[in-house]
Amino acid sequence: MDSLSYKTISVNAEAAQKEWFVIDATNEVLGRLASQVAKILRGKNKPSYTPHANCGDFVIVINADKVKLTGDKLTDKVYTRYTGFPGGQRFATPADFLSKKPTFVVENAVRGMLPKNRLGDAIFKNLKVYAGAEHPHAAQAPKEIKLNEIK
């Protein structure tokens, strides 16, 4: 045999076959939801996964305000930020964010599971999170998937 009958396929961002998925976050545990969403965004559930390319799918998360946190994380977990001024360190709990800006909790959890570089920033733009059951992406004909069906 003169040549190989198989070749390793390396997909680039332009050649990637991207799909749209909808995930309902109602009564889902935050960390488990975020890890599955990050896996789909990254493209790790596809046979054509390429680590250095944005070859994952688009994910729409609805009902982000109905996500669950196990144990006492709703009141004990702390998000810290700094205003830039002396004495400007601010603290907030997931309960605070779920009442004011419920999408932040899911976005922050997923962002923490993506690469911390330009690729991670590009992949994060493929995530759309909505507090309610409505989303404006009906034209993309997204497929609804359950978290326990993801491999």
NUMIMI-612985 format. One record per residue (C-alpha): z, x, y. Coordinates in steps of 0.001 Angstrom, whole numbers, padded with zeros to 6 digits, always signed. Layout:
ZXY
...
REM end
This chain:
+000000+000000+000000
-001149+001577+003262
+000782-000580+005724
+003890-002663+005749
+003441-006317+004924
+006272-007261+007249
+007273-006320+010757
+010432-006701+012738
+009900-009328+015391
+011376-008627+018816
+011179-011648+021098
+011054-011235+024850
+012170-013829+027386
+008618-015085+028018
+007744-015557+024333
+011017-017271+023387
+010763-020873+022233
+013468-022575+024304
+014805-026031+023571
+017253-028334+025336
+020442-029549+023673
+023134-032021+024718
+026708-031571+023547
+029366-034217+024140
+032703-032549+024925
+034803-035669+024354
+037952-034728+022396
+036575-031256+021582
+038879-028230+021691
+037871-026057+024652
+037656-022664+022920
+035763-023960+019905
+033342-025834+022156
+032824-022767+024360
+032158-020403+021444
+029528-022713+019954
+027880-023268+023347
+027832-019506+023994
+026221-018934+020588
+023409-021389+021394
+022930-020020+024921
+022684-016487+023548
+020236-017531+020803
+022373-016262+017926
+021639-019412+015914
+017919-018546+015744
+016209-016221+013281
+014356-014614+016201
+017566-013486+017959
+017049-010432+020136
+020210-008922+021674
+018563-007569+024833
+016567-010689+025787
+017339-014131+027134
+015962-015963+024100
+018610-018699+023777
+018307-022401+024453
+019359-024594+027361
+022630-026473+026836
+023855-029571+028655
+027557-030321+028239
+028576-033867+029158
+032049-035400+029479
+033602-032057+030422
+036583-033911+031888
+037541-035157+028396
+037893-031719+026766
+041163-030927+024953
+043375-027873+025103
+045708-027243+022181
+049408-026524+022458
+050844-026239+025966
+047751-024578+027431
+047122-027525+029754
+050193-026554+031785
+050978-022960+030712
+047539-021301+030974
+046962-019823+034429
+043722-019112+036306
+044303-016393+038916
+042155-015706+041971
+042590-013602+045062
+041594-014656+048579
+041219-011109+049845
+044144-011340+052260
+047636-009867+051819
+049740-012255+049767
+046607-014199+048917
+046961-014395+045143
+046526-018015+044044
+047328-019582+040685
+046080-022806+039100
+046414-024468+035697
+043717-026231+033663
+045416-029543+034538
+044779-028813+038237
+041114-028025+037614
+040525-030978+035287
+041673-033308+038059
+039737-031600+040907
+036722-029864+039344
+036516-030585+035600
+033325-028605+035054
+035069-025319+035982
+037210-025222+032841
+034211-025392+030476
+032037-023088+032607
+034782-020459+032840
+035422-020520+029087
+031717-020135+028255
+031158-017433+030897
+033963-015382+029355
+032103-015375+026023
+028814-014086+027427
+027869-010461+028203
+029268-009068+031450
+025949-007858+032901
+022668-009149+034360
+021663-010605+031006
+024897-012606+030886
+024242-013931+034403
+020725-015011+033406
+021959-016661+030219
+024713-018523+032114
+022050-020194+034284
+020848-022002+031129
+024149-023924+030972
+024496-027290+032727
+027937-028931+032724
+028670-032491+033903
+031992-034309+034157
+030591-037708+033172
+028234-038984+030512
+025177-038971+032809
+022891-035991+033401
+019606-035596+035327
+017749-033753+032546
+016257-036702+030667
+012724-035424+031390
+013368-032371+029176
+014054-034686+026194
+017195-032856+025037
+018350-033173+021442
+021910-034307+020887
+023846-032124+018471
+027359-032246+017076
+029502-029122+017087
+030201-029264+013360
+026441-029240+012623
+025911-025854+014282
+025683-022929+011907
REM end
